[in-house]
Amino acid sequence: MNKIKCIVVDDEPLAISLLESYVQKVPFLELVFSTENPIDALEFIQNNESDLVFLDIQMPELTGINFMKILGDKQKYILTTAYSEYALEGYEHNIVDYLLKPISFERFYKSALKAQERFSTNESKEDSHFFVKSSGQQHRINFEDILYVESIKDYVNIKTSEQEYIVLDTLKSMEQQLPESSFVRIHKSFIINLNQIKSFDSKKVILFSDQEIPIGESYRNSFLTKIK
């Protein structure tokens, strides 16, 4: 398994320094970003690869709970707080564990092992579907039903055989969530389902639904390699 890419978000500089030092001691963790500003963390996650957020619950600009509501299931979370009255029941998010400050390294390491187990379990099974939030609701989408995914400014349009789902997400993030065996990016704005290809040439792909998707020049070689 690859290293788990970690982000630390806490409004206390000392807490950040402590968690940074803990992350660096664990061989299977990799620190990719840390900040006192949760807004900066949101921006980083939208534009970079990351897996796990060590997230303070009580922050003045944006609480950890609201942070998770914005991101949804893009990340997994280990929550940190000085207040023991918070409970995890009812939080519909990828929460791995809950650390009560002051945090010892022993307790931190146990949380890290939980995260490692969670990621290993996810990697060992091939899911047939995922959930996306569109129009205020969570929708289950089967991978096999997806025709293509199109980038539209700050959103993506997931086109299935039945309907479209407009989701606040990036194409890069979507590419990481879709099975590599079945999906490939063929253009800066398009990911397609390989199983939906009816025909193609050097400039375009035609799907069984008769949609015509352009092939970007910089993606042509990787597409041709994968299709073979």
N, C-alpha and C positions, 0 to 999 in steps of 0.2 A: 504493500500500500504506500502511496505517496504521503509526504508530510501533510499534516493538517494545517492549512493556512489560517492564522489567527489574527483577530483584531481586538484591541483593548479600547473600551470606551468608558471613561470615568471622569467626573468633573473635579476629582482630587488628584493633583500631580503626584503625591506620595503613593496613592493607590495604584496609579499607572506604573510608576517605577517598580513597585513591588511585583505587580503582575507581569511586567516585561521581563524582570529577572527570573521569575518562575517559568515563563514560557521558554526562555532560552536554556533552561536546565533540562528540559524534557526533549529527548532526541526526536520524537515523532511529531513535535509541534514546530511551526515556523511563524515567527512574528512578521506580518507584512504591513501593519499600520497600527498606530495608537494615537489617541486624541482626547482632549478634554471637551471637544465640541461634537455632539452627536450628529449635527447637520453635516459636518465634514465627513463623518463616518458614512453617512448615507450616500454622499456623493462618491466616496471612494468605492463603496460596494457596487454602485451602479456601473462603474467603469473599470473595475479590476477583479481579478479572481480572489475569492476568499471563501472560507468554509465555516468558521466558528467565531462567534463574537463573545468575548467576556464583557458583559454589559451591566453597568450600574443601573439600578432601578430608579433611584432618586436623583434626577438632574434637573436644573432649573429651566433650561431651554426646551428640553424634550424628555419626558420620562422614558425609562426603558420599556415600559409596556406599550406606549404609543410608538416608540421606535420599532418594536416588533410588529405592530399593527400595520405600519407603513411597508415594511419589507416582506411580511408574510413568511413564506417557507423558503425564501432564497438562502437563508443561513440557518445554522443551528446555534443555540445560545446556552451559555453558562451565566446565570444571573449572579450578580454580586450586590450585597447591600449590608448596611449596618443595622437594619431593622428586621427583627425576627417575626414580626406579625404578618409579613407577606406570605401568602400561600400560593402554590402553583396551580391548584385545582381550578379549572375553568379557563386557563390561558390556552387558547388553541394555536400554539406555536411549537416550534421544534426545540423545546427546552430540554437540555441534557441533564443539567444539575443546577443546584442553588447553593451559593457560597455565602456564609455569614461572616462579615468582617469582625475582628481582624482575621485574616485568612492565613493559615499555616501552610507551609509547603506540602506537608503530608496530605492535608485535606485537598489542596489544589491538585496534587498528583492523582488522587483517587478520582477527581472529576475528569482529569485528562484521560485516564484509562476508560472511563465511561464513554467519553467522546470517541475515543479510538474504536471501542467496541461497536458504537452506533454507526460509525462510518464504514467499518469492516462489514457489518451486516448489510448495509445498503449496497455495498459494492458486490456482495456475493449473490445477490438476487437480481434478476432482470424484471423490473416492474413492467406491467402492461399498460399503465396509465399514470396520469398525474392530475393534480388539481390546480386550477388557475382562478384568479379573482377577476370577474368581468361583470359590469353593470351591477355592482354591489353584492354579488353572490359568488360562492365558490362552485366551480363547475368541474366535474370529472370528465377528462378527455382521454379516450383510448389512443395510444400512439398510432395504432394501425389505421385509425380513422383520419389522421391528419394528412392533408394533401401538401400543404406548404405553410411556412410562416414568413410573413412579410413585415419589414420594419417600416413604421410610419412615425417619423419624428421621435417623440418620447414614448411611443407605444409600439406594440407588435400586434399584428392581425393573424390569429391562428385560424386558418381556413380548413375546415373538416368537410367530410362528405355530406354533412347535414346543415352546418351553419358556420358563422364566423364568431370569433371571440376577440374583442379588443381588450388588450391587457397592458397595464402600465409596467413595462419591462423593456429590456434591451435585447437585441438579437444575439449579442454575445452571451448573455445570461441564459437565454433560451437554448442556445447551442449546447451549453453545458448540461442542461436538464434532459435533453433528448438522447435516446440511445444512439451511440456512434455507429452501431451496426446497420441502422436503418435510415439515418438522416445525414445529409451533407449540405454544407453551405456552398452555393454555386454563384453567389452574387453578393455584393455588399448589403443588399436589401432582402435577400431571399435564402431560406433554408427549405429544402424539399425532402419529401419522403421517397427514398429510392424505390420502394415497392409500388409507387404510384406512377412510375415512368412508363409511358407508352412508346415514345421514340425521342431521339435527340440528334442534334448535329453539333458542330463546333460553336454555334452561337446561341442555341436555345434548347430547352427541354419541353416536350409536350406531355402532359399528364393524361391519365385515362379519363379524367373529367374534361379534357380538351383545353385546359388552361395552358397558356404558353408562357414559360418562365425564361428570362434571359440568362445566359451564362456570362459572368464577368471575366474579363481577360485574365485577371490575377488569380482567379479560382479555377480556371479551365483545367490545368494540369492535375491538380489534386482531385478534381471531380472525375476526370478520365481514369486516373489511377484507381480510384475507389470503385467506379462502375465496373472495372474489369475484374 
